[in-house]
Amino acid sequence: MKLDGALTKEGMQMVRHADDFVVLCTTQTQAQRALERISQWMQQAQLQLHPEQTKIIDATPAGGFEFSGYHFERVTSGQGKRVCSKCAQRSESEPVEPTAKA
């Protein structure tokens, strides 16, 4: 089974860009479980997580996080969706493909 699908079945959302990814979780416990699943999958694939780039963070406070050149912050729009503050400023030639609903 693909890693994306396995995490989705457990209620997590994976956002990928090239060989980098972020996994969105709702609890610390879920985030720790995601890291365990990813570590197991990476070991089976004979790959290694980058220790300086692999971390669990709380993205709910102001400040957000950086991923693949974009700054993400938990912002609620009128419809209750989480948005990327820089995505609205991207050029029309720069494609953004949503991989999961927030």
MOCORBEL-V68756 format. One line per field, one symbol per residue. psi: psi as a letter, one per 20 degrees, with the letter a starting at -180 (. if undefined). burial: + if it has 24 or more other ideal C-beta (glycine too) atoms within 12 Angstrom, else -. A space follows every 10 residues. Layout:
BEGIN
psi=???
burial=???
END
This chain:
BEGIN
psi=qqgghghghj jrpppqocjq qppprirggh ghgghggggg ggghjlrqqo hiioqpqojh rqhbrppljq ppqoppahjk qpqphhhhjq qhioqoopiq q.
burial=--+---+--+ -++++----- +++++----- +--++-++-- +--------- --------+- ----+-+--- -+-+------ -+-+--+--- ---------- --
END
